[in-house]
């Protein structure tokens, strides 16, 4: 996996849902998951709105001991990961625009606390988009349209657990099919019609339609 999984946000997305999923997917568990959604690919029509809302959401998060009941994000797992987080923050500063975070934090409970860090206006050739960071660090990549978003989502050597935000079932299914065909395993859920299935390399994708009110429109659940 590698934690380079994309959240794809198209122009017709529900931005509130997309921002919340991006926050949880990229930063919760301190980003220390191989299914972390560290690449956010956003089309031009909603790019600025998405970034603004995401920055506001990150400012609401509480970073502290994981044992406290109101903590959103705890510390890095150990000193080695903490040092790696700081190294990639510096790499990101040299490659892109730091939009939020990037600071070391001190709390009453000892730990390796790093502020959630967001880089914007990135491209898929930057190290922060190519290499496994495994910390509370994420990037936003602009895409001109759906076609470019699809190419960017799949332009990685790692397997994918992707999230797609759109109200167009055709585009949703096509993006998932491409991801599964190139990179391996995808688990997805779609819309009010409701479908949920795992797809492995070489399998064809089929849309299963059934009533499933608990599924949110246009969200691919990762992991």
N, C-alpha and C positions, 0 to 999 in steps of 0.2 A: 504494500500500500504506500507507505512513505509520507502520509499526511499532506499530500499535495492535491487533495480532492477539491473539485470545484463546486462552488455555489453559483449557478447561472441565473441571473436576474434579467428577464426580458422586459421590453417596454410596457407590456400589459400586466405586469406582475402586481400583486398586492404587496406594497412596499413595507407595510407594518409587519406582515408575516415574514417577508424576506429578511428584514433587518433582525428580527428576533431569532430566526433560524441561523443567520450568519453569526450572531453574537454567541449563541449556544454552541454551534458547530465548530467555530474557530477557537474560542477562548475558554470555554468551560473545561474542566479537568486540566486547566493550565495548558491547554493545547497538546497535552502529552498522550495523544491517541493516533494510531495509524489511520484512523478514519476522520481525523480533524479536517475541517473545511477551510484550509488556509488560503485558497485562491478564490476570490470573489470576482466573477466575470460579469460585468454589467454593461448593458447596451446604452448608447449615447442618450437616448430619450429620457432616461431616469437616473443617469449616472450621478449628477450633482445632488439630486434629492436623496438618493440612496446613501451617498457618503455623508451628507449632513445629518441624516437621521441616525446613521450608525455611530457617528462620533458622539452625538447626544446620548445614545444608549450606553456607550462605553463609559461615559462620564458618570453614569448612575451605578455602576458596578462597585461592589465592596470587595477589596482584596485583603485577606487576613487569614488567620489560622483556619484550616479546613474543619476544625472541631467546633467552631462557633456557628450557631444556627443560622445566622443571617449572612454568612460569607458566600460570595458568588465564585470567587477564584482563590485558591490557596497558593502555596509556594511551589517553586520547582522541586522536583523529587530529590535532587541532591546537588552538590556543588558543581559537579561536572556538567550537568544540564544547565545550571544557572550560568556558568561561564559560556557555554555554547549559545544560550539566549542572548547574552550581552554581545558576543561576537557577531551574531547575525543582525542585531540591532545596528551595530556600526557598519556592517556591510550594506544594510538597507539604507542607511543615511547617505552612503556614498553613491547609491544607485537611483534612489527614488525620493519622493517627498514624504517626510514623516508627518502624518496628519493627527496622530494621537499617541500619547504614551511614550514608551521608551525609557522610563526612569526606574531606578532601583528604589524600592520602598522599604521602610523600617516599621516594624510592628512590635507590639509588646511581647508577642510570642516569637521566639527566634525562628528564622526560616529564610529561604532564598526567594524573596518576593520581587517579582518583576511586574511593572505596570503593563496591562494589555497594550499592545503596540500595533498600530495600523499604518501601512504605507499605501499611498495612492499614486495614480498615474504611472503605474508600473507596466512592464511588458513581460512577455513570457520567456524572454531570453535572460532576464536578470537572475542572479544566483538565488535571490530570495524566492523566486518562483520555480527554480529548477532543483534546489537541494532541500533535503529534509531538515527542518529547523526544530520541530518537536517542542515548541514552546508557545507562549501566548502571543504569537506574532502572526499577522495575516496581511494580505495584500489585496488591493482592488485593481483589476485589469479592465480597461475600457475596451468595448467591442463596438464596431460600427453597426452590426446587425446580427440577426440570428445565425447566419451562415458563418460569420467570423467567430461568434461565441462557440459554436460547435467545434470549430477547428482548434480554438484555444483550449477548450475543455479537454480535448483528447491529446494535446501536444505535451505529453509527459511520458517518461519511461516507467512510471509507477502505475499500479492498478488503481482503480477509481471507485469511490463511493460518493456519488454526486447528488446534488440537490438542484432542482430546476424549478423556477418560478415563472409560470405562464398560464394563461387561460386557454391556450390553444392545444388541444389534445394531440393533433397531428405533429406539431413541432416537438412537443414533449416526448412522444414516443420515438421519434426519429433520433433525438439527441441521446436517449437512453440506449437505443439500438446500436448507435455508433460507439458509445462508451463501452458497452458490453462486448462488442465484436473485437475491439482493439486491445482492451486492457483487462478483461477478465470478468469479475463478479460485480453485478449490480443488483441491489434490492430496491424496489420502488413502490410507491403508492400514489394513486392519482385520483383526485377530484370527487365530485359527488357521485359519479358513476362508480368509482371505487375499483381499483385493481391493485393487487399486491402479488409480486412474484419475484423469484430470484432467477437471474439469467447468467449463464456462464459462457465462456468463450466458445464460439461455434454454434450456439443455440440461436434460433430465431426468436424474435420478441413478438408476443401476441398481447393485445389489449383485452383484458377480462373485464366485462362490465357487469356490475352488480351493485345493489344499494349498500352504501357504507357511509352513514352520516358522520362517523367519527373521523373520516379521512378529510384532510384539508385540500382545497383545490390547488392543483399545480405544485405540490410539494413532493419531492423524492426524499424519503427518509433514509438516512445513511446509518448503517451499522445495526 
